Structure formats: structure tokens, C-alpha cells
Amino acid sequence: MTGIAFPWLNDQPFRLRQLREVLRELADYPRGQGAWWTTPGAIADYASQRS
């Protein structure tokens, strides 16, 4: 999310409230809805296992 949100948030601190609201809603989603909370390292591990 950071890579996606950064241009939208850059130098726009008033947008932080909306970002927090969206992240809170995503975190409250049931596990089976397809959200993957991860880190860059976990993504790299996943990609290396698939190739």
C-alpha cells in the first residue's frame, strides 16, 4: 500500500485521515475477501517460490 498511496499522500497530510479510514475498513474485512496484509520481503519470498 505504501507504494500505491505515497504519490497520493505526498505533501498532503490532510489526506492521512482518509487513508487511515480505508486501511481500518480493509483490516475489518473477513479473511476470505482477498486482502493480503504483507511486507515487501514476504512478496519477494512468494515470487521466488513461484518461479
N, C-alpha and C positions, 0 to 999 in steps of 0.2 A: 504493500500500500504506500509505503513511503515514496517509492519511485514514481508512482502514479499521482499522489497527492502533492508532491513537492512543488511542481510548477503552479498549481492552483493556489497553494498556500504561501508561496514565496512572497515575503514582504507584505502579507495580508493577514495580520494577526486577528482581525475581526472575523475571519473565516474559521478560526480554530473551534469555535463553539459548534458550528455545523459539522465539522469533521468528527468531533467527539460524539455528537448525536448519532451520526451514521455508524461509527465504529461500535457504539453501545448497542444499536439495533442489530447489527450484524452479529455481535457477540451473544445476543439473546436468542438468535435463531437456533432451532433444533439442529443437532449434529448432522443429520442426514440431508441437509439442504444444500450441501456442496461448498460451503465456506471452508477454506483450508488456512488455518492460522499457522504460520510457519516463519522460518528465518531464511536468509539467503543461503546459509550453509546446508540446511535441510533440502532446499530446492536443488542445490548443486549435487548433493548425495543422491537424491531421487533421479535426477537427469543422468548421472553417471551409471546408475544401476540399469536404466532403461536402454542405454546404448551399447 
